[in-house]
Amino acid sequence: MDKNELFSTLAGLAKEAYKTDVDITPDTTFDELGKESMKMIALTSLIEDELDVEVTIHEVMKMKTFGELVDRVAEEYEE
């Protein structure tokens, strides 16, 4: 899976976790999505279930943009 496909997959998971249809770009901030811990937990659980990559809630809370999350998942993702 290339980075564009990974981004699309993660954006879909984020929309599901945050229950939103907002357009997500690499520059979308987590403040824009909402830094609600339950939604972040849902997102990290979906990432682990769908991509078999563990990202902690603490890591996500430190991230400013969605692009940072994509980069972090790309580091560990194995096809």
C-alpha positions in Angstrom: 0.0 0.0 0.0 1.5 3.3 -1.0 1.3 6.4 1.1 -1.8 7.8 -0.8 -3.7 4.6 -0.3 -2.6 4.6 3.4 -3.8 8.2 3.8 -7.2 7.3 2.2 -7.6 4.3 4.5 -6.7 6.3 7.6 -9.0 9.2 6.6 -11.8 6.7 6.2 -11.1 5.2 9.7 -10.9 8.8 11.1 -14.3 9.6 9.6 -15.7 6.5 11.2 -14.2 7.1 14.6 -15.1 10.8 14.7 -18.5 10.2 13.0 -17.9 13.0 10.5 -18.0 13.6 6.7 -15.5 16.5 6.8 -12.8 16.4 4.1 -9.6 15.3 5.8 -6.3 16.4 4.4 -2.7 15.9 5.7 -3.0 19.4 7.1 -6.2 18.7 9.0 -5.5 19.2 12.7 -6.8 17.0 15.4 -8.2 20.2 17.0 -10.5 20.5 13.9 -11.6 16.9 14.3 -11.9 17.2 18.0 -9.4 16.0 20.6 -12.0 14.0 22.5 -10.3 11.0 24.1 -13.0 8.5 23.3 -12.9 9.3 19.6 -9.1 9.1 19.6 -9.3 5.7 21.4 -11.8 4.6 18.7 -9.4 5.7 16.0 -6.4 4.0 17.5 -8.4 0.8 17.9 -9.6 0.9 14.3 -6.0 1.4 13.1 -4.8 -1.6 15.1 -7.7 -3.8 13.9 -7.5 -2.8 10.2 -3.8 -2.2 9.7 -2.2 -4.2 12.5 -0.3 -1.1 13.6 -0.3 0.0 17.3 -0.4 3.7 17.8 -1.0 4.9 21.4 -3.6 7.5 22.4 -0.7 9.4 24.0 1.1 9.6 20.6 -2.0 10.8 18.8 -2.7 13.5 21.5 0.8 14.9 20.8 0.3 15.1 17.0 -0.9 18.3 15.5 -1.9 17.2 12.0 -3.5 14.2 10.4 -0.4 14.0 8.2 1.7 13.2 11.3 -0.5 10.2 12.0 -0.1 9.0 8.4 3.7 9.3 8.7 3.7 7.4 12.0 1.5 4.6 10.7 3.6 4.4 7.5 6.7 3.7 9.6 5.3 0.5 11.0 2.8 -0.6 8.3 3.8 -3.8 6.6 1.8 -5.1 3.6 
